[in-house]
């Protein structure tokens, strides 16, 4: 097994602000209507590239579809390719509402297919009006990739209460508030993130730990390879975490100054 850890400073997100942000998003979603398959915003505009394919809007069983030309923006050559192989170059996403109760949970399933492969999964938000837990899971099958590396399984869980307690009160956590696992053929990666108050409580200090290991019959060989590649892997993880932190800090600084109504207007303007 190879263990790699990296600590970064993140701009904090106050929990009340998160409640307002999620409230603004769900308010916006619930202010939309469906007409002849089109999903309409309160100002009458149609939500781009989205249609209600089955069921009743925002009710369990509702299915939404989004289809996009995978060669859009690639110019004339891409257009010619699309004409020759339109079936493989159209990316389609289907989102199915499994539960929509703001006082309890939002649950959706998704399935996508396109020229790069297929992906399926589920997303769950427990307690939308008072965020408690976020769960994500999915499976992907890629095309044009060596078979042992073409299939991925992933899952992640964020326990909101544990995160903010550790981040703001340094209350410690019996287990990491954020955990994720990615399984691919002969290898597995486990990721955890644990926050604590930064200097003067002006930011979060988040330690991200990645554990890489082999699995199955090839486990000894993969473990040996991971050990030999530890240094480049450590550099890659450090760069990825640092880049993610840089993007987080830039985005959060702009958003957390906005109140709920301002967030709602911004979400609406970006559609």
KEMI-148446 format. One record per atom (N, C-alpha, C, O): x, y negated, z. Coordinates in steps of 0.2 Angstrom, whole numbers, plus 5000, padded with zeros to 4 digits. Layout:
N
XYZ...
//
This chain:
271
500450065000500050005000500449945000501049945003500249894996500649824996500149774999499549764997500449735004500049685008500349615006500949605007499949575004500149505002499649455005499049465005499949405009499549355012499749285010500349275009499249245010499449175008498949125012498349135012499249075015498849025019498748955015499348935013498148935015498048865011497648825015497248845019497648755014497248715017496648695013496748675007496048705015495448685011495048635014495048625020494748595010494348535012493748575015493448615012493548555021492948585024492248565021492148515019491848615022491148605020490748605026490648665029490448555028490048555034489348605033489048595028489248635038488648685037488048645036487648675031487848595039487248555037487248535030486748535027487848515027487848495020487648555016487348545011487948615017487748675013487048685014486748705008486748685019486048695020485648645015485148665012485848585015485548535010485648545003485248544999486248575002486448584995486048644992485748644987485948694996485548754994484848734994484448754989484648694998483948664998483748624992483248634989484248584990484148544984484148594977483748584973484548644977484548694972483848734972483548744966483648754977483048794977482448754976481948774973482448684978481948634977481848624969481348624966482448624966482448614959482148674955481848664951482448734957482148794954481448794955481048814950481148784961480448794962480048734959479448734958480348684957479948624953479948644946479548604942480248694943480148704936479548744935479248774940479348744929478748784927478948824920479448814917478548874919478648914913478048904908477448914911478148894902477648894897477848924891478348904887477448974889477649014882478349034882478649034877478549054888479249084889479749034890480349044892479648964889480048914890480048894898479548894901480648884900480748854907480848784907481348764904480348744910480348674909480548644916480348664921480948584916481148544921480548494923480148484919480548464929480048424931479948364926479448334925480548344922480448284917480248314911480248274906480048374910479848404904480348434899480148464894480948424901481548454897481548534898481348554903481748564893481848634893482448654896482948624894482548704900483148724903483548754897483248804894484148734895484448764889484648834890484848864895484548864884484748934883484448984888484749034890483848974891483549014895482749024894482448974892482549084894481849094893481549144898481949194900480949144899480549194903480349244899479849234895480649304899480449364895479949404897479549434893479849414904479349454907479149424914479549394917478549444916478349434922478149354923478049314919477949344930477749274932478349234935478849264938478449174933478949134935479149134942478749124947479749154944480049154951479649204955479649194961479349254952478949304956479349374955479749374950479349414960479749484959479549514953478949514951479949534949479849564942479949514937479949544931480049454938480149404933480849414930481349424933480849424923481549434919481649374915481249354911482249344916482449284912483049314907483449354909483049284901483549304896483949244894483649184893484549244893484949194890485449234884485749274886485349204878485749234873486149174870485949124869486849194869487249144866487749174861487949234861487849144855488249164850489049164853489249114854489349224853489949224856490449194852491049174854490349174845490849144841490649074840490949034836490249044844490048974844490648934845491048944850490848884841491348844842492048864839492548834840492048924836492648954833492748934826493148954822492248894823492348864816492048914811491748964813492248904805491948944799492149014800491749054798492749024802493049094802492549134807492349194806492449104813492049134818491349144815491049204816491049104811490349104808490349164804489849204804490849174799490849224795490949294798490549344796491349294804491349354808490649374811490449434812490349324813489649334816489149364811488749404813489249334805488749364800488949434799488449474797489549454799489749524797489649574803489549634802489649544809489549584815489149554821489349544826488549534819488149494823487949524829487949494835487849594829487649634835488149634840487949624846488749634839489249644844489549574846489849564851489349524842489549454844489049414847489149344848488549434850488049404853488049424860487949484862488149374865488149384872487449374875487149324874487149424878486549424881486549434889486849484891486249394892486149404900485449404902485049364900485249454906484649464908484649464916485049494919484249414919484149404926483449424928482949404926483449474933482849494936482749474943483149484947482149444945482049424952481749484955481249504953482149494961481849554965481549524971481049564974481749474974481449444979481549364979482049344978481049324981481149254981480649224987480149204986481049234993480649204999481149165002481649185005481049095002481549055005481649065013482249045015481149085016481249105023481549165025481749185030481649205020481949275021482549285016483149295019482449295010483049315005482849294998482249294996483349284994483349274987483749334984484349344986483449374980483849434977483749434970483149434968484249444966484249444959484649494957485249514960484449534951484949574948485149544941484749514938485649564938485849534932486249594928486549634930486149584921486449624917486649584910486249554908487249594908487549564903487849604898488149654900487849594891488149634886488449584881488049534879488949604878489249564873489849594870489949654871490249564866490749594862491349614867491749654865491349584873491949604877491749664882492149694885491149684882490849744886490249724889489849684887490049764895489449764898489549744906490049774908489149714909489149704916488449704919488049684916488449734925487849734929487949724936488549734938487449694940487649684947487049654950486449644947487149634957486549604961486949554965487449554967486449504966486649444971486149434976485549434974486349424982485849424988486049364992486649354994485549314994485649264999485149275004484549265003485449295010484949305016484949245019485349205021484249225020484149155024484249095020484749055022483949085014484149025010484048965013484448915012483548955018483448895021483948885027483948835030484248945029484648945035485248995033485149055036485648985029486149035026486449075031486749055036486349145030486649195035487149235032487649245035486949265026487449305023487349305015486849295012487949315012487949315004488249385002488749395005487949414998488149484996488149484988487649464985488749504985488749514978489049584976489449614980488849614971489049684969488949684962488549654959489449724958489349724951489849784948490249804952489749794942490049844938490149824931489749794928490749834929490949804922491249864918491649904921491149864912491449914907491649874901491249844897492349864900492649824895492749864889492949924889492749834883492949864877493649844875493849794877493949894871494649874868495149874874495649844873495049914879495449914885495649984886495250034886496250004888496450074890495950104895495750064900495750154893495150184897495150184905494750164908495750204908495750204915495650134918495550124924495850084914495750014916495149974914495049914914494650014910494149984907493549974911493049944909493550004917492950004921493049974928493550004931492649934930492849894937492149904941491649894939492249914947491749904952491949854957492549854960491549804959491749754964491149734969490549744967491349714975490849694979491149644984491749644985490749604987490949544991490449534996489849534995490649505002490149485007490449425011491049435013490049375012490249315016489649315022489049305020489949315028489549315034489549235036490049215039489049195034489149125035489249105042489649065044488849135047488949115054489649125057489949085060489849185055490549205057491049155054491549135057490949135048491449095044491449025048492049005050490848995049490948925052491148925059491448875062490948985063491248985070491948985070492348955074492249025066493049035065493348965063493848945065493048935058493248885054493248815059493748775058492748815063492648745066492848755074492948705077492748815076492848825084493448865085493648875091493748895080494348945081494148995086494449015090493449015085493249065089493449135088493349185091493849145082494149205081493549255078492949235078493749305074493249345071493449415072494049435071492949465074493149535075493349565068493649615068493049535063493149555056493149495052492849445053493549495046493549435042492849415039492449465037492649355040492049335037491949345030491349355028492449345026492449355019492849415017493449415019492449465014492849525012492649545005492049535003493049565001492949584994493349644992493849654995493049684988493449744985493349754978492749744975493849764975493849784967494249844966494749864968493849894963494049954961494149964954493649954950494749994952494849994944495250064943495850064945494950114941495350174939495750194945495450214950496450194944496850224949497050174954497450194958496750114955496950064959496350034963495850034960496550004969496049974972496349904976496849914978495949854976496149794979495649774984495049764982495849754990495449734995495649664997496249654998495249614997495349544999494949525005494349545006495349485010494949455015495149385016495749365014494749345019494949275020494649255027494049275029495049225031494949215038495149135039495749115038494649095041494749025042494949005049494749045054495248955050495348925057495348845056495548825051495248815061495348735061496048715059496548745062496048665054496748645053496948595057496648585063497548555056497748505060497248445061496948425056497148435067496648375069495948395067495548345066495848455065495148475063494948445056494348435055495448415052495248385046495148425040494848405035495448485041495348535035495248605038495348615044495248655034495248725036495848755034496148745028496148795038496748835036496448905035496248945040496548925029496248995027496749035025497149025020496749095028497249145026496949205022496449235024497149205016496949255011497449315011498049305010497149375012497549435012497349485007496749495006497749505003497649554998498049614999498649615000497649674999497949745000497849784993497249794991498349804991498349844984498549914986499049924989498249964983498450034984498150074979497750054975498550134978498250184973497750224975497550224981497350254971496850304973496750364968497050354962496450414970496450474966497050514965497550504969497050554960497650594959498250564957498850584959498250504955498750464953499050414959499450374957498750424964498850374970499650374971499850314972500050424972500750414973501150374968501550334970500950394962501250354956501150284956501550244955500450264957500250194957500550164963500750104963500550194969500850164975501550144974501850094976501950194971502650174969502750114965503150074966502250114959502350064955502149994958502449944957501649994962501449934966502049914970502149854971502349954974502949944978503549904974503849854976503649934968504149904964504049834961504449794960503349824960503149764957502949714963502549664961503049724969502849684974502949614973502549564974503649594972503749524971503349484966503149434967503349514960502949474955502149474957501849424955501949524960501249524962501149474967500649434967501649464972501549414977501549344974501149304976501949334969501949264966501349254962501049204962501049304959500449304955499849284960499449244959499849324966499349304971499349234974498849204974499949214975500149144978499849094973499549044975500049104967499849054962499049054961498848994960498749114961498049114960497649084966497249044965497949094972497649064978497748984978497248954980498348964977498548894977498048854971497848804973498048884965497548854960496848854962496548804961496648904965495948904968495848854973495348814973496348844978496248794983496248724980495948684982496648714975496748644972496048634969495848574969495748674965495148664962494548654967494148604967494548694973494148684978494148614981493648584982494748594983494848534986494648474982494348424984494748474975494548424971493748424970493448364970493448484970492748484969492348464975491848424975492548494981492248484987492248404989491748384992492848374988492848304990492348264986492148214989492148284980491648244976490948254978490548214978490848324981490148344982489948324989489348314990490348334994490148335001489948265003489648255008490148214999489948145000489148134998488948075000488848174995488248164992487648194997487748255000487148164998486548185002486148234998486248244992485648255001485148304998484848274991484848314986484548214992484248184986484748174980484548184974485348154982485848134977486048204974486148204968486148254978486348324975485748344970485948364965485148334972484648354967484648324961484548354955484748254961484848214955485448234951485348244945485948254954486548274950486448344947486648354941486148394951486048454948485548444942485648484937485048404942484548394937484948364931484748384925485348314932485748284927486148324923486348314917486448384926486948424923486548484919486948524916485948484919485548534915485448504908485148544904
//
